Amino acid sequence: MAMILILPEFGCRSGEGAEFAGLIASIKCALASEARFETRKLTFRVLGNCLVIEGAVDVTGAADHVRRLAEDVAGAGRVIVRISCPRD
């Protein structure tokens, strides 16, 4: 499966609209192709100039994996991850 990345263009509109929609789509695509755990319980939203990823997963260490992958796409400091794992 090929991964398509749409790089963010944070600018005069503070990263709103189509820019964040494309960014979220890119991260979801990357997760779907690379994650070895269920990601359907994750939600994505915009908070200011950052992307917030929230939810729960059943795999220890998955939050770190999601953070690394999302920061590879969006850039370090642009992602807030709030993911819990009941097994931790």
DOVEXDO-622692 format. One record per atom (N, C-alpha, C): x, y, z; atom name; residue number from 0. Coordinates in nm, 3 decimals. Layout:
X/Y/Z/CA/NUM
...
REM end
This chain:
0.085/-0.118/0.000/N/0
0.000/0.000/0.000/CA/0
0.090/0.123/0.000/C/0
0.068/0.213/-0.092/N/1
0.145/0.337/-0.098/CA/1
0.087/0.440/-0.002/C/1
0.174/0.515/0.061/N/2
0.130/0.617/0.155/CA/2
0.145/0.753/0.089/C/2
0.040/0.833/0.093/N/3
0.041/0.967/0.038/CA/3
0.046/1.066/0.153/C/3
0.145/1.150/0.155/N/4
0.159/1.249/0.260/CA/4
0.129/1.387/0.205/C/4
0.042/1.458/0.272/N/5
0.010/1.595/0.237/CA/5
0.071/1.681/0.347/C/5
0.178/1.750/0.315/N/6
0.248/1.826/0.417/CA/6
0.167/1.946/0.462/C/6
0.177/1.979/0.591/N/7
0.101/2.093/0.642/CA/7
0.157/2.225/0.593/C/7
0.070/2.320/0.576/N/8
0.111/2.454/0.538/CA/8
0.051/2.550/0.640/C/8
0.107/2.548/0.760/N/9
0.057/2.635/0.865/CA/9
0.095/2.777/0.827/C/9
-0.004/2.862/0.824/N/10
0.029/2.997/0.780/CA/10
-0.070/3.099/0.832/C/10
-0.112/3.187/0.744/N/11
-0.192/3.302/0.783/CA/11
-0.327/3.262/0.843/C/11
-0.376/3.143/0.811/N/12
-0.506/3.101/0.865/CA/12
-0.489/3.011/0.986/C/12
-0.369/3.005/1.042/N/13
-0.339/2.922/1.160/CA/13
-0.366/2.775/1.136/C/13
-0.343/2.728/1.015/N/14
-0.356/2.586/0.986/CA/14
-0.498/2.535/0.981/C/14
-0.592/2.616/0.941/N/15
-0.732/2.575/0.941/CA/15
-0.773/2.513/0.809/C/15
-0.893/2.460/0.807/N/16
-0.959/2.417/0.685/CA/16
-0.893/2.303/0.614/C/16
-0.875/2.320/0.484/N/17
-0.825/2.213/0.399/CA/17
-0.686/2.166/0.440/C/17
-0.605/2.256/0.495/N/18
-0.471/2.218/0.535/CA/18
-0.476/2.109/0.643/C/18
-0.559/2.129/0.743/N/19
-0.570/2.029/0.850/CA/19
-0.645/1.906/0.803/C/19
-0.742/1.922/0.715/N/20
-0.813/1.806/0.662/CA/20
-0.716/1.714/0.588/C/20
-0.628/1.772/0.509/N/21
-0.529/1.693/0.438/CA/21
-0.428/1.630/0.532/C/21
-0.389/1.703/0.634/N/22
-0.296/1.652/0.733/CA/22
-0.356/1.533/0.808/C/22
-0.480/1.546/0.851/N/23
-0.548/1.437/0.921/CA/23
-0.561/1.316/0.830/C/23
-0.598/1.338/0.706/N/24
-0.609/1.227/0.610/CA/24
-0.475/1.156/0.593/C/24
-0.368/1.232/0.586/N/25
-0.235/1.172/0.571/CA/25
-0.198/1.088/0.692/C/25
-0.226/1.138/0.811/N/26
-0.192/1.064/0.932/CA/26
-0.278/0.939/0.943/C/26
-0.407/0.950/0.913/N/27
-0.494/0.831/0.916/CA/27
-0.446/0.726/0.817/C/27
-0.405/0.768/0.700/N/28
-0.354/0.675/0.598/CA/28
-0.227/0.607/0.648/C/28
-0.137/0.686/0.706/N/29
-0.013/0.630/0.758/CA/29
-0.041/0.529/0.869/C/29
-0.134/0.562/0.959/N/30
-0.170/0.469/1.066/CA/30
-0.230/0.340/1.010/C/30
-0.316/0.355/0.911/N/31
-0.380/0.237/0.852/CA/31
-0.278/0.145/0.787/C/31
-0.173/0.202/0.731/N/32
-0.075/0.118/0.661/CA/32
0.037/0.068/0.752/C/32
0.066/0.139/0.861/N/33
0.182/0.103/0.943/CA/33
0.148/0.048/1.082/C/33
0.035/0.084/1.137/N/34
0.002/0.041/1.274/CA/34
-0.036/-0.106/1.276/C/34
0.013/-0.175/1.375/N/35
-0.019/-0.317/1.393/CA/35
-0.123/-0.335/1.504/C/35
-0.207/-0.233/1.521/N/36
-0.311/-0.238/1.623/CA/36
-0.432/-0.162/1.571/C/36
-0.544/-0.179/1.637/N/37
-0.670/-0.117/1.596/CA/37
-0.665/0.033/1.622/C/37
-0.700/0.112/1.520/N/38
-0.695/0.258/1.532/CA/38
-0.832/0.323/1.515/C/38
-0.937/0.243/1.502/N/39
-1.070/0.301/1.480/CA/39
-1.124/0.378/1.600/C/39
-1.068/0.357/1.718/N/40
-1.115/0.427/1.837/CA/40
-1.041/0.558/1.861/C/40
-0.960/0.599/1.765/N/41
-0.888/0.725/1.777/CA/41
-0.967/0.837/1.710/C/41
-0.965/0.953/1.771/N/42
-1.029/1.071/1.713/CA/42
-0.923/1.177/1.687/C/42
-0.950/1.260/1.589/N/43
-0.857/1.364/1.548/CA/43
-0.931/1.496/1.547/C/43
-0.869/1.598/1.607/N/44
-0.930/1.730/1.605/CA/44
-0.822/1.836/1.607/C/44
-0.862/1.957/1.573/N/45
-0.770/2.069/1.568/CA/45
-0.787/2.153/1.693/C/45
-0.676/2.191/1.753/N/46
-0.676/2.279/1.869/CA/46
-0.572/2.387/1.842/C/46
-0.620/2.504/1.804/N/47
-0.528/2.611/1.766/CA/47
-0.449/2.572/1.643/C/47
-0.319/2.565/1.659/N/48
-0.231/2.531/1.548/CA/48
-0.176/2.389/1.562/C/48
-0.244/2.307/1.644/N/49
-0.199/2.170/1.670/CA/49
-0.308/2.071/1.633/C/49
-0.265/1.948/1.614/N/50
-0.355/1.837/1.590/CA/50
-0.359/1.754/1.717/C/50
-0.480/1.725/1.766/N/51
-0.497/1.644/1.887/CA/51
-0.548/1.507/1.846/C/51
-0.480/1.403/1.893/N/52
-0.521/1.265/1.868/CA/52
-0.556/1.205/2.003/C/52
-0.680/1.158/2.017/N/53
-0.729/1.104/2.144/CA/53
-0.793/0.968/2.122/C/53
-0.799/0.890/2.229/N/54
-0.868/0.763/2.221/CA/54
-0.804/0.658/2.310/C/54
-0.835/0.534/2.278/N/55
-0.783/0.420/2.355/CA/55
-0.741/0.311/2.257/C/55
-0.634/0.241/2.293/N/56
-0.587/0.128/2.214/CA/56
-0.559/0.013/2.309/C/56
-0.547/-0.107/2.253/N/57
-0.526/-0.226/2.335/CA/57
-0.382/-0.276/2.333/C/57
-0.290/-0.195/2.285/N/58
-0.151/-0.238/2.272/CA/58
-0.061/-0.144/2.350/C/58
0.021/-0.199/2.439/N/59
0.116/-0.120/2.515/CA/59
0.215/-0.055/2.419/C/59
0.242/0.074/2.438/N/60
0.337/0.146/2.354/CA/60
0.278/0.205/2.228/C/60
0.150/0.181/2.205/N/61
0.087/0.231/2.083/CA/61
0.083/0.383/2.079/C/61
0.065/0.448/2.193/N/62
0.060/0.594/2.195/CA/62
0.191/0.654/2.145/C/62
0.303/0.595/2.185/N/63
0.432/0.643/2.137/CA/63
0.447/0.624/1.987/C/63
0.399/0.511/1.937/N/64
0.404/0.484/1.793/CA/64
0.320/0.587/1.717/C/64
0.200/0.614/1.767/N/65
0.112/0.713/1.703/CA/65
0.178/0.851/1.705/C/65
0.237/0.889/1.816/N/66
0.304/1.019/1.827/CA/66
0.417/1.031/1.726/C/66
0.504/0.931/1.720/N/67
0.617/0.936/1.626/CA/67
0.568/0.947/1.482/C/67
0.470/0.866/1.447/N/68
0.419/0.868/1.311/CA/68
0.355/1.003/1.278/C/68
0.273/1.054/1.370/N/69
0.204/1.182/1.347/CA/69
0.304/1.298/1.339/C/69
0.407/1.294/1.423/N/70
0.507/1.401/1.419/CA/70
0.593/1.392/1.294/C/70
0.612/1.273/1.240/N/71
0.683/1.260/1.113/CA/71
0.608/1.331/1.001/C/71
0.475/1.326/1.009/N/72
0.392/1.389/0.906/CA/72
0.370/1.537/0.935/C/72
0.332/1.570/1.058/N/73
0.292/1.707/1.092/CA/73
0.406/1.794/1.142/C/73
0.509/1.732/1.195/N/74
0.619/1.807/1.253/CA/74
0.615/1.801/1.405/C/74
0.733/1.797/1.463/N/75
0.743/1.793/1.609/CA/75
0.683/1.920/1.668/C/75
0.612/1.904/1.778/N/76
0.552/2.019/1.844/CA/76
0.415/2.056/1.789/C/76
0.368/1.988/1.688/N/77
0.237/2.018/1.629/CA/77
0.132/1.912/1.664/C/77
0.171/1.812/1.744/N/78
0.082/1.699/1.773/CA/78
0.069/1.682/1.923/C/78
-0.054/1.668/1.969/N/79
-0.084/1.636/2.108/CA/79
-0.152/1.501/2.109/C/79
-0.094/1.406/2.181/N/80
-0.147/1.269/2.184/CA/80
-0.201/1.240/2.323/C/80
-0.327/1.203/2.328/N/81
-0.394/1.165/2.453/CA/81
-0.457/1.028/2.432/C/81
-0.373/0.928/2.435/N/82
-0.417/0.791/2.410/CA/82
-0.387/0.707/2.533/C/82
-0.487/0.632/2.577/N/83
-0.468/0.544/2.692/CA/83
-0.469/0.400/2.646/C/83
-0.409/0.316/2.729/N/84
-0.408/0.173/2.705/CA/84
-0.446/0.104/2.835/C/84
-0.562/0.037/2.838/N/85
-0.607/-0.028/2.961/CA/85
-0.507/-0.130/3.015/C/85
-0.419/-0.180/2.932/N/86
-0.322/-0.282/2.974/CA/86
-0.202/-0.222/3.046/C/86
-0.183/-0.091/3.036/N/87
-0.068/-0.026/3.102/CA/87
-0.089/-0.015/3.252/C/87
REM end
